Amino acid sequence: MPIAFEKVSYTYAPGTPFSYAALKEVDLAIEMGKITAIIGPTGSGKSTLVQHLNALLQPSDGQVLVLDRIITHADKPKQLKSLRKNVGLVFQFPEYQLFEETVLKDVMFGPLNFGVSEEEAKKRAMETLTVVGIDPSIAEKSPLDLSGGQKRRIAIAGILAIDPKVLVLDEPTAGLDPQGSKSMMQLFTQLNRQYEKTVLIVTHDMEHVLNYCDNVVVMQDGKCVTHQTVKEFFNDGKLLHELNIKVPNVLRFKESLAKGGMSLPEGISDLQTLAKAIAGRIKP
Amino acid sequence: MSNIALGRYIPLDSLIHKLDPRMKIIAMFFLLIAVFVPAGYPGYGVLGVFIVSVLLIAKLRLNFIFRAMKPMAFMLVFLLMINVLVLRTGYVLFSFYGFTVYSDAIYQTLYITFRLALMIMITTALTATTKPLDLTLAIEDLLGPLKRFGVPAHEIAMMISIALRFIPTLIEETQRIMKAQASRGVDLKEGKFKEKIMAILSLIVPLFVSSFQRAEDLADAMEARGYVPSATRTRYKQLKRTLKDYIMLFVVLLLLGGLITLAFVV
């Protein structure tokens, strides 16, 4: 298993009055080639967890296994740079990291840092801009003049241009309108299916988990509470209730129908299939 | 960031903490004047004992004071070197390789060291025992009489308190952007000179952009709530002078007077 946490603990500001244990002996293995959602309440350690994946944080205790590399607290930061080439981390509100004069230069910045040649970087930048749905005609514009959604796509392109095997996104749809977040999620599905990237998404939106993700990891109070496939997860009503998770609308509607006597087949998770199934029942 | 000692407020419960911030500022002002009274080493001795006892009453630990003084170590080494090279008065202390060091060079350096140490201790006694917001309130009050001459006392105080309010926010923001850029392969510690410049640029530009954004948002929010700087307003927190404050100021003035006497009369 190329991504695994083994008894990983992380404490912020150890040895001070502000000391705070964000992760407590987390054991977790992430499946490659899938889209994994990481959910949990605010302060449950989601962001701390994902920052271990490209060694921005090194575990206080335990070890993280990422693509045949073992990260412990003893590793020197210098040795960790090559890891960041393979694991791309997109932070919350990534649009604030843009700084170059033009969109193109900003996207090229990452690959150039990892020693890619100028030409190759440019080629990759143009490609990734197209992938994230940015019209190449604005490549010479200043990133600061663009809209929020466009900026975010450019920031994501900036990470994708590094060509990481694993893409980690911390609340990529925060602050986007419903249409924008839908197409953003579709982009990640495309990256996963078409470009075979392993994708990890930190999110609060259960609809996104249901519709776009394969696996789900639930964090609570610095611990990994459960890790299973999305299908199993949303079928386990008792667990959902225990974890106080808001069930997606489609599933709640289905549940209400079942209570009213109309039981539909298992595994329906999107609106259209549900509509068809109901229509099939109603028609004589 | 948590290891910066200079100018940091230490929340403790002591007599000094409870004094009126306005009186503390005035007292600090007089004490700083006292540092420049040419009363020689005995004068510095008296002043030093006074300040150290104030810091002890404030329940501050002395190693905190030393940490606050750390930044000036470099300056003092520099000063010592200049003095050794330039000052050629006093008696010869020692010489090596045909190079002589005179006593005044050492004395001058020590003199300035004492002065700086005292000044840092005095200002630390104020900043470590007074909440930044109380300080700005006090500054506003003290500048109040100058309003007649067009000094924007309230505006200055508001600017200072906003600046103080945003220091932790900016530190957090900086760390966030540093991490984001590190994910893009930026390495602030290693790399060639040109790469380092790029790295710093990749940090400063986003920081500037978001600071301007924040400033604009804050200005909008303040205007939306009808903020008018010149409006007369009441305060939730009232500063009160008590007998203790007057006693403190009296003691400080007595000390200043004593030092002046020591310098010019004795």
Interface residues (C-beta under 8 A of the other chain):
Chain A: A13 T16 F18 Q51 N54 L56 P77 K78 K81 R84 K85 G88 L89 V90 F91 P94 Y96 Q97 L98 F99 F109 G110 N113 F114 L144 G158 I159 I162
Chain B: S2 R176 I177 K179 A180 Q181 A182 S183 R184 G185 V186 D187 K189 E190 E195 L201 S202 V205 P206 V209 S210
